[in-house]
């Protein structure tokens, strides 16, 4: 029996986890598989950056006592939610255990949320791990097709796995140029990556156009749609690609708990796809990469609709105010549907980054080729006011 358990792979584990009797078999599986023993790759990932009442307070971990304002990593200044914080406290005593049963529960909850089967869900250590896994499992032997600029992780991972990447410039509005991407995918494409809304511009792809693109492109390659900012979107033109997963198309959709749920430091995300694709990706996933505290916090967050509503409202208000302030000062702004805003500075953004750092304000990094643009993550009203004041001082100094 022990030999049989020892040979159990991640693919078999997923089948096991999706069954009703999964929890009962957890103990011997844990003993037979130490952490990381089932992962195909051991590389680490790059560093990264309700209630309306008194319980919801800005998260300031890492800045306590320094006065630093972090508007550089698209984090939620209000998270984690009160429910998630309580769940973390209660789960600390379980942190000596591998979260096998908890992962099974999370898979079930997510499957129900998206009206999919359990074997169509793959949790991971943040959605960035799922992006790495997708590149490793799906981007060869052909090419990776993606926009420029867009979220950098897929291109970084393609280099690590020696996979050729084809970058397609954004259109003039900062959105994916879907016709150009489709042309690029016509030859030797294995994986097409679409971050929607796009990071760093925050611009949304029209839902009908994106769906038509995915349907056509998926006939040649797997299409990966990164919906990290799904919960912040208010534009009625938006459409999630999860229904295409339900149809059985070769589509992967990734989601994260790092944004609206305010869990960036806890690392939890998941991928949705057809059973076969999930099994291929699972061969590269880190065993128990989703840790005990993150899973408990994630489960609690999924049920805390008041907190999500509060964060969406505050984010929308901050986004509108910042876009107005920048436009009023003559700076062209991309129409964001996320928790950040990108505008055209008109000069090398590195100067502004360095000068605001001296004032204790961190803002987004350069995003080639848009190095004369600046990305600002949205914070609390007080933090945004501090940024605008500091930016005005910088403008006056630059004009002197």
URMO-V920850 format. One record per backbone hydrogen bond with DSSP energy under -1.0 kcal/mol. NH is the residue of the N-H (numbers start at 1). CO is the residue of the C=O. If there is no record, write none. Layout:
# URMO-V920850
NH&CO / NH&CO
This chain:
# URMO-V920850
5&1 / 6&2 / 7&3 / 8&5 / 13&9 / 14&10 / 15&11 / 16&12 / 17&13 / 18&14 / 19&16 / 22&19 / 25&22 / 26&23 / 29&25 / 30&26 / 31&27 / 32&28 / 33&29 / 37&34 / 56&53 / 59&77 / 63&60 / 66&63 / 67&63 / 69&360 / 71&362 / 79&76 / 85&81 / 86&82 / 87&83 / 88&84 / 89&85 / 90&86 / 91&87 / 94&91 / 95&92 / 97&94 / 100&98 / 103&99 / 104&100 / 105&101 / 106&102 / 107&103 / 108&104 / 109&105 / 110&106 / 111&107 / 112&108 / 113&109 / 114&110 / 116&111 / 120&117 / 121&118 / 122&271 / 124&269 / 126&124 / 131&127 / 132&128 / 133&129 / 134&130 / 135&131 / 136&132 / 137&133 / 138&134 / 139&135 / 143&188 / 144&164 / 145&191 / 146&166 / 148&168 / 156&152 / 157&153 / 158&154 / 159&155 / 160&156 / 161&157 / 162&159 / 163&158 / 166&144 / 168&146 / 170&148 / 171&175 / 174&171 / 178&176 / 181&177 / 182&178 / 183&179 / 184&180 / 185&181 / 186&183 / 190&143 / 191&143 / 192&222 / 193&145 / 194&224 / 196&226 / 198&203 / 202&198 / 207&237 / 210&206 / 211&207 / 212&208 / 213&209 / 214&210 / 215&211 / 216&212 / 217&213 / 218&214 / 219&216 / 220&217 / 221&217 / 222&190 / 223&250 / 224&192 / 225&252 / 226&194 / 227&254 / 230&227 / 232&229 / 233&230 / 238&235 / 245&241 / 246&242 / 247&243 / 248&245 / 249&244 / 251&249 / 252&223 / 253&272 / 254&225 / 255&270 / 257&268 / 262&259 / 263&257 / 266&263 / 267&263 / 269&124 / 270&255 / 271&122 / 272&253 / 273&120 / 278&274 / 279&275 / 280&276 / 281&277 / 282&278 / 284&281 / 289&286 / 295&291 / 296&292 / 297&293 / 298&294 / 299&295 / 300&296 / 301&297 / 302&298 / 304&301 / 305&303 / 308&304 / 309&305 / 310&306 / 311&307 / 312&308 / 313&309 / 314&310 / 315&311 / 316&312 / 317&313 / 318&314 / 319&315 / 320&316 / 321&317 / 322&318 / 323&319 / 324&320 / 325&321 / 326&322 / 327&323 / 328&324 / 330&327 / 331&326 / 334&342 / 336&334 / 337&202 / 341&376 / 343&374 / 344&332 / 345&372 / 346&372 / 349&371 / 351&348 / 353&349 / 354&350 / 355&351 / 356&352 / 357&353 / 358&354 / 360&357 / 361&356 / 362&69 / 364&375 / 370&367 / 371&369 / 373&370 / 374&343 / 376&341 / 377&71 / 378&339 / 384&380 / 385&381 / 386&382 / 387&383 / 388&384 / 389&385 / 390&386 / 391&387 / 392&388 / 393&389 / 394&390 / 395&391 / 396&392 / 397&393 / 398&394 / 399&395
